[in-house]
Amino acid sequence: MTLARVQFGMTALYHFLFVPLTLGLSVLLAIMESIYVTTGRTIWRDMVKFWGMLFGINFAMGVATGITMEFQFGTNWAYYAHYVGDIFGAPLAIEGLMAFFLEATFVGLFFFGWNKLSRVQHLIVTCLLALGTNLSALWILIANGWMQYPVGAAFNLATMRMEVTDFTAVVFNPVAQAKFVHTVSAGYVTGAMFVLSISAYYLLRGRNRGLAIRSMTVAASFGLAAALSVVVLGDESGYTAGENQKMKIAAIEAMWETEPAPASFTVIGIPDIATRTTKDAIRVPWVLGLIATRSLHGEVEGIKDLVEQAQQRIKSGQIAYSAMLGLRKTPNDPALAATFKQHVNDLGYALLLKRYTPAVTDATPQQIEAAAWDTVPPVLPLFFSFRLMVALGFYFIALFGVMFVVASARQLEQRRWLLHVCLWSLPLPWIAAEVGWYVAEGGRQPWTIDGVLPTFLSVSSVPATDVMLSLAGFVIFYSVLAVVEIYLMVRTIRHGPEELLLPAARPSLKIAE
């Protein structure tokens, strides 16, 4: 199981290096081309072409790394695919039919349609390309949101699988919608920081002034709006998690005991797993209660109380499991059917006992307690990852805010120290995105489907040597892709738009400077 998780985690983390930039650049390209169509100034067309080249490199790498992830559901996570494939597969199929084909079609028109389409027609293509990238994220996050909060589905005793009962509930899952707007906003921040940093590089080198100043102005404005959105929409994610994933919130806060409402927010501290306390904690009163419950009287439960509740749900799940076994023998027994229906929502908790005993209904109190404590995700890395993500979020607001003011005052070239700050801030959005992904997915553990299917039961019966070999292959292949990506990006940026665009486009860049 560990190797399968490492392999999927590595491929997901690597793939997610490309996704945020694709989301952000696609919208920025639409904004820049809208200005070109409105003003008719060729400098804006050249900006779209230049940033579009970098978008194309990143887009190609994202597609190459994303395809392998879906194959892993069948190779390393076969029982997961069997158990929830009817639900999880539907959004992924729609993503392929609706979003990926839309992207694939219009990305070609974007690059090869400049001399074949009118200005307005090409702008429509660029906008549809941006729409496709965002729709792709929407359907993938609908699938992921269902893993976090499984609504619109029920366990079918006849097939021993989860099946869709209300697809509308799956699509409009509140967790999925909150994740979507938060994730795409983070992507917009990444795209804005990329444009800001590369433009700062050009200004520091005294190159492409016209393109760099205009690009920084657009990036600072767009980035400020996106960074503010990330924080606001992150609050919405915190509220939905407080409603539907209480253990995740408790683990992120290292909140071992239930506090009187409204609960305080721990700014920093040192979670001690052995003693189940948080040492040297600095707390801000009321903040967590307001975020998680949006009230002054709503209670945020601590880890210990949630573990006790998990024990009760495990015992309830044992009843469901016993009734399920009975119904397999006597399908028409009304008493067993009524019992199963009453306790079926806790069946997944009973499955946690399979880590300790094959006889789920005969588990000892010690095994039940151990399984209940398994519902606690890794507190220490979650605690610090969340705080790093939040700190970076507020840093982005400050940086984009300052750059927006400086750009509005036409002082970009006079603030060279700020240009250095922008340049060296380039990797920070990716760090924030990766730790944010870890908080979202690590906080769901020990479940692949929260409360339904434990992670250790989801894996395929594949020999460890096979997984190790495929993992080694992925590491080598992805390392090569990383080298190619960095080489192409750096080469394109160093050459700059004046060398990469068609000769007819070069005079506009020089005149604009």
C-alpha positions in Angstrom: 0.0 0.0 0.0 2.8 2.4 0.9 4.5 2.1 -2.5 1.2 2.6 -4.3 0.6 5.7 -2.3 4.1 7.0 -2.9 3.7 6.4 -6.6 0.4 8.1 -6.9 1.4 10.9 -4.6 4.6 11.6 -6.6 2.8 11.6 -10.0 0.0 13.8 -8.6 2.5 16.3 -7.1 4.4 16.4 -10.3 1.3 16.8 -12.4 0.1 19.6 -10.2 3.3 21.6 -11.0 1.8 22.3 -14.4 -1.9 22.6 -13.7 -1.9 25.9 -11.8 0.2 27.7 -14.4 -2.0 26.4 -17.2 -5.1 27.8 -15.4 -3.5 31.1 -14.7 -1.9 31.8 -18.0 -5.0 30.8 -20.0 -7.0 33.6 -18.4 -4.2 36.1 -18.6 -3.9 35.3 -22.3 -7.6 36.0 -22.7 -7.2 39.3 -20.8 -4.3 40.5 -22.9 -5.9 39.5 -26.2 -9.1 41.3 -25.2 -7.0 44.5 -24.8 -5.4 43.9 -28.2 -8.8 43.5 -29.9 -10.1 46.6 -28.1 -7.1 48.9 -28.8 -5.6 47.4 -31.9 -2.1 47.9 -30.6 0.2 45.2 -31.9 2.3 45.2 -28.7 -0.6 43.4 -27.0 -0.8 40.8 -29.8 2.9 40.1 -29.4 2.5 39.7 -25.7 -0.2 37.1 -26.3 2.0 35.3 -28.7 5.0 35.3 -26.3 3.2 34.2 -23.2 1.2 31.8 -25.3 4.5 30.0 -26.2 5.3 29.5 -22.6 1.7 28.4 -22.0 2.0 25.8 -24.8 5.2 24.3 -23.3 3.5 24.0 -19.9 0.3 22.7 -21.4 2.0 19.8 -23.3 3.9 18.7 -20.2 0.7 18.8 -18.1 -1.2 16.6 -20.5 1.7 14.1 -20.6 1.9 13.8 -16.8 -1.9 13.8 -16.3 -2.7 10.7 -18.4 -0.5 8.4 -16.4 -2.5 9.2 -13.2 -5.7 7.9 -14.6 -4.1 4.6 -15.6 -3.0 4.1 -12.0 -6.6 3.7 -10.8 -6.7 0.5 -12.8 -3.2 -0.8 -12.0 -2.5 0.1 -8.4 -6.0 0.9 -7.1 -8.2 -1.8 -8.7 -10.5 -2.3 -5.7 -11.1 1.4 -5.4 -12.0 1.5 -9.1 -14.3 -1.5 -8.7 -16.0 -0.2 -5.5 -16.6 3.4 -6.5 -15.9 3.5 -10.3 -19.5 4.1 -11.3 -19.4 7.4 -9.4 -15.8 8.5 -9.7 -15.5 7.6 -13.3 -18.4 9.7 -14.5 -16.8 13.1 -13.8 -13.5 12.0 -15.3 -15.3 10.8 -18.5 -17.2 14.1 -18.8 -13.9 16.0 -18.2 -12.4 14.1 -21.1 -15.4 14.6 -23.5 -16.2 18.2 -22.6 -13.1 19.9 -21.3 -10.1 18.0 -22.7 -11.4 17.8 -26.2 -12.3 21.5 -26.0 -8.8 22.3 -24.9 -7.2 20.1 -27.5 -9.2 21.6 -30.3 -8.7 25.3 -29.4 -5.1 25.1 -28.4 -4.3 24.2 -32.0 -6.5 27.1 -33.3 -4.8 29.4 -30.8 -1.3 28.7 -32.2 -2.0 28.3 -35.9 -5.0 30.6 -36.4 -3.4 34.0 -36.1 -3.3 34.5 -39.9 -6.5 32.5 -40.7 -8.9 34.0 -38.2 -10.1 37.6 -37.6 -9.2 39.4 -34.3 -12.5 38.7 -32.8 -12.6 35.1 -33.9 -9.1 34.5 -32.4 -10.2 36.1 -29.2 -13.1 33.7 -29.0 -10.7 30.8 -29.5 -8.5 32.1 -26.7 -11.5 32.5 -24.4 -12.8 29.0 -25.2 -9.3 27.7 -24.5 -9.4 29.3 -21.1 -12.9 28.0 -20.5 -11.7 24.5 -21.4 -8.9 24.5 -18.9 -11.2 25.7 -16.1 -13.9 23.1 -17.0 -11.2 20.5 -16.9 -10.4 21.5 -13.3 -14.1 21.7 -12.5 -14.8 18.0 -13.3 -11.6 16.7 -11.8 -12.4 18.6 -8.6 -16.0 17.3 -8.6 -14.5 13.8 -8.6 -12.1 14.7 -5.9 -14.7 16.5 -3.9 -16.8 13.4 -3.8 -13.9 11.5 -2.3 -13.8 14.2 0.4 -17.6 14.3 1.0 -19.4 11.3 -0.7 -23.0 12.5 -1.4 -25.5 11.4 -4.0 -24.4 7.7 -3.8 -25.4 4.6 -1.8 -24.1 1.1 -1.2 -25.8 -1.6 -3.3 -25.9 -4.8 -1.4 -26.5 -6.9 -4.6 -23.4 -5.7 -6.4 -21.3 -4.9 -3.3 -20.4 -1.5 -4.8 -21.2 2.2 -4.4 -23.6 3.5 -7.0 -24.9 6.9 -8.0 -28.4 7.8 -6.6 -28.4 11.5 -7.4 -25.9 12.8 -9.9 -27.0 16.4 -9.3 -25.9 16.1 -5.7 -22.5 14.8 -6.9 -22.0 17.8 -9.3 -23.2 20.4 -6.8 -21.4 18.9 -3.8 -20.5 21.9 -1.6 -17.0 20.5 -0.9 -16.3 20.2 -4.6 -17.6 23.7 -5.4 -15.5 25.2 -2.6 -12.4 23.3 -3.8 -12.9 24.3 -7.4 -13.1 28.1 -6.8 -10.2 27.9 -4.3 -8.0 25.8 -6.6 -8.6 27.9 -9.8 -7.9 31.1 -7.8 -4.6 29.6 -6.6 -3.9 28.8 -10.3 -4.6 32.4 -11.2 -2.1 33.5 -8.5 0.5 31.1 -10.0 0.0 32.5 -13.5 0.1 36.1 -12.3 3.3 35.5 -10.3 4.9 33.7 -13.3 4.2 36.7 -15.6 5.3 39.2 -12.8 8.6 37.4 -12.2 9.6 37.0 -15.8 8.7 40.6 -16.6 10.8 41.7 -13.6 13.7 39.7 -15.0 13.4 41.6 -18.3 13.3 45.0 -16.6 16.3 44.1 -14.5 18.2 43.2 -17.7 16.9 46.3 -19.5 15.1 44.2 -22.2 11.7 44.2 -23.7 10.5 47.2 -21.6 7.2 47.7 -23.4 6.2 44.1 -23.0 7.5 43.8 -19.4 5.8 46.9 -18.0 2.5 46.1 -19.6 2.7 42.5 -18.5 3.6 43.4 -14.9 0.7 45.9 -14.8 -1.8 43.2 -15.9 -0.2 40.5 -13.6 -0.2 42.8 -10.6 -3.9 43.7 -11.0 -5.0 40.2 -11.8 -2.8 38.7 -9.2 -4.1 41.0 -6.4 -7.7 40.0 -7.2 -6.8 36.3 -7.4 -4.8 36.4 -4.1 -7.7 38.1 -2.3 -10.0 35.5 -3.8 -7.8 32.6 -2.6 -8.1 33.8 1.0 -11.8 34.5 0.9 -12.6 31.2 -0.9 -10.2 29.4 1.5 -12.5 30.6 4.3 -15.3 28.9 2.4 -13.3 25.7 2.2 -12.7 25.9 5.9 -16.4 26.3 6.6 -17.3 23.3 4.4 -14.6 21.2 6.1 -15.9 22.3 9.5 -19.3 21.0 8.5 -18.3 17.8 6.7 -14.7 16.9 7.6 -14.4 17.7 11.3 -11.4 15.4 11.9 -9.5 17.2 9.2 -10.1 20.6 10.8 -9.1 19.2 14.3 -5.9 17.7 12.8 -5.0 20.9 11.0 -5.4 22.8 14.2 -3.7 20.1 16.4 -6.9 20.6 18.5 -6.8 17.6 20.9 -9.6 18.8 23.2 -12.9 20.4 22.4 -12.9 24.0 23.4 -15.8 26.2 24.6 -17.4 28.0 21.7 -16.1 30.0 19.8 -12.8 28.0 19.5 -9.5 29.8 19.2 -7.1 29.6 16.2 -3.6 28.4 16.9 -1.2 30.7 15.0 1.8 28.5 15.8 2.8 25.8 18.2 4.5 22.4 18.5 2.1 19.5 18.3 3.3 16.6 20.6 1.9 13.4 19.2 3.1 11.3 22.2 1.3 13.4 24.8 -1.5 14.5 22.5 -1.0 18.1 23.3 0.2 21.3 21.5 3.1 22.9 23.3 4.0 26.7 23.2 0.8 27.4 21.4 0.0 31.0 20.4 -3.7 31.3 20.0 -6.1 34.0 18.7 -9.5 33.8 20.4 -12.7 33.1 18.5 -11.1 32.9 15.0 -11.4 29.1 14.4 -15.0 29.1 15.7 -15.9 31.9 13.2 -14.2 30.2 10.3 -15.5 26.6 10.9 -19.0 27.4 12.1 -19.6 31.1 11.2 -21.1 31.7 14.6 -20.1 32.6 18.1 -21.8 29.5 19.6 -20.9 26.7 17.2 -18.7 24.1 18.7 -15.5 22.8 17.0 -14.8 19.3 18.3 -11.4 18.2 19.3 -9.5 15.1 18.2 -10.2 13.0 21.3 -14.0 13.6 21.2 -14.0 12.8 17.5 -12.1 9.5 18.2 -14.8 8.6 20.7 -17.4 9.2 18.1 -15.4 7.1 15.6 -15.5 4.2 18.1 -19.3 4.4 18.3 -19.5 4.5 14.5 -17.2 1.4 14.2 -19.6 -0.5 16.6 -22.5 0.7 14.5 -20.6 -0.4 11.4 -20.1 -3.9 12.9 -23.9 -4.2 13.1 -24.2 -3.2 9.5 -21.4 -5.7 8.5 -23.1 -8.5 10.4 -26.5 -7.8 8.8 -24.8 -7.6 5.4 -23.3 -11.1 5.9 -26.7 -12.4 7.0 -28.4 -10.8 3.9 -25.9 -12.5 1.6 -27.3 -15.8 2.9 -31.0 -14.9 3.3 -31.6 -11.9 1.0 -35.4 -11.6 1.9 -35.1 -11.3 5.6 -36.9 -8.1 6.5 -35.4 -7.7 10.0 -31.9 -8.0 8.6 -32.7 -5.6 5.8 -34.1 -3.0 8.3 -31.0 -3.4 10.5 -28.7 -3.0 7.6 -30.5 0.1 6.4 -30.3 1.7 9.8 -26.5 1.2 10.2 -25.3 1.2 6.6 -23.8 4.7 6.7 -21.3 3.4 9.3 -20.2 0.3 7.3 -17.0 2.0 6.1 -15.9 2.5 9.7 -16.2 -1.2 10.3 -13.9 -1.8 7.4 -11.2 -0.1 9.4 -11.0 -3.2 11.6 -9.8 -5.3 8.7 -6.3 -3.9 9.3 -6.4 -5.7 12.7 -8.6 -8.7 12.2 -10.4 -10.5 9.3 -13.4 -11.2 11.6 -14.8 -7.7 11.7 -17.8 -8.6 13.9 -15.5 -10.2 16.6 -13.0 -7.4 17.0 -11.8 -6.8 20.6 -12.3 -3.4 22.4 -8.6 -2.8 21.9 -8.8 -3.3 18.2 -11.8 -1.0 18.0 -9.9 1.7 19.9 -6.9 1.3 17.6 -9.1 1.5 14.5 -10.7 4.7 15.9 -7.4 6.3 16.4 -6.5 5.4 12.8 -9.1 8.0 11.8 -6.7 10.8 12.9 -4.6 12.0 9.9 -0.9 12.9 10.4 -1.2 15.9 12.6 2.3 17.3 12.6 2.8 17.7 8.8 -0.8 18.9 8.4 -0.4 21.5 11.1 2.8 23.1 9.6 1.8 22.7 5.9 -1.5 24.6 6.5 0.4 27.5 8.2 2.9 27.7 5.5 0.1 27.8 2.9 -1.7 30.6 4.8 1.5 32.6 5.3 2.3 32.5 1.6 -1.3 33.5 0.8 -1.0 36.7 2.8 2.5 37.3 1.3 1.0 37.2 -2.2 -1.7 39.7 -1.2 1.0 42.1 0.1 3.3 41.6 -2.9 0.6 42.0 -5.5 -0.9 45.0 -3.6 2.5 46.8 -3.5 3.2 46.0 -7.2 -0.3 47.2 -8.2 0.4 50.6 -6.5 3.9 50.9 -8.0 2.6 50.0 -11.4 -0.2 52.5 -11.2 2.3 55.1 -10.2 4.5 54.1 -13.2 7.4 53.5 -10.9 8.3 49.9 -11.8 11.7 50.6 -13.2 12.7 52.9 -10.2 12.0 50.1 -7.6 14.7 47.7 -8.6 14.6 46.0 -5.2 11.0 45.2 -5.7 11.8 43.7 -9.1 14.3 41.4 -7.3 11.7 40.4 -4.8 9.3 39.6 -7.6 11.9 37.5 -9.4 12.9 35.5 -6.3 9.2 35.0 -5.4 8.7 32.9 -8.6 8.7 29.4 -6.9 6.4 30.4 -4.0 3.0 29.8 -5.7 4.1 26.3 -6.5 5.1 25.6 -2.9 1.8 27.0 -1.7 -0.1 24.8 -4.2 1.8 21.6 -3.3 1.4 22.0 0.4 -2.3 23.0 -0.1 -2.8 19.8 -2.1 -1.1 17.8 0.8 -3.5 19.5 3.3 -6.5 18.5 1.2 -5.5 14.9 0.5 -3.4 14.1 3.7 -6.2 15.5 5.8 -8.6 12.9 4.3 -6.6 9.9 5.6 -7.1 7.1 6.4 -9.8 7.2 3.7 -9.8 7.2 0.0 -13.5 7.9 0.2 -14.1 9.7 3.5 -16.1 7.4 5.8 -16.7 4.8 3.1 -13.5 3.1 2.0 -10.2 2.9 3.9 -7.0 3.5 1.9 -5.4 0.2 2.8 -8.4 -1.7 1.3 -8.3 0.3 -2.0 -5.0 -1.0 -3.4 -4.5 -3.7 -6.0 -3.0 -7.1 -5.3 0.2 -6.2 -7.2 3.6 -7.5 -6.1 5.7 -4.9 -4.5 8.5 -5.5 -7.0 6.2 -4.5 -9.8 5.2 -1.3 -8.1 8.8 -0.5 -7.3 9.8 -1.0 -11.0 7.0 1.2 -12.3 7.8 3.8 -9.6 11.5 3.8 -10.7 10.3 4.2 -14.3 8.1 7.1 -13.4 10.9 8.8 -11.5 13.3 8.5 -14.5 10.6 9.5 -17.1 9.4 12.5 -15.1 12.9 13.6 -14.3 13.6 13.7 -18.1 10.4 15.7 -18.6 11.4 18.1 -15.9 14.7 18.7 -17.6 13.0 19.2 -20.9 10.4 21.6 -19.4 13.0 23.7 -17.6 15.3 23.8 -20.7 12.5 24.9 -23.0 11.1 27.5 -20.6 14.5 29.0 -19.8 15.5 29.0 -23.5 12.3 30.7 -24.5 12.6 33.3 -21.8 16.2 34.1 -22.5 15.6 34.4 -26.2 12.7 36.7 -25.5 9.9 37.8 -27.7 12.1 39.8 -30.1 13.9 36.6 -31.2 11.0 34.2 -31.0 8.3 36.1 -32.8 8.0 36.4 -36.5 10.2 39.2 -38.0 7.2 41.3 -38.8 6.2 41.4 -35.2 9.6 42.7 -33.9 9.2 46.4 -34.8 6.2 46.8 -32.6 8.2 45.6 -29.6 11.0 48.1 -30.3 8.7 51.0 -30.9 6.7 50.2 -27.7 9.9 50.5 -25.7 
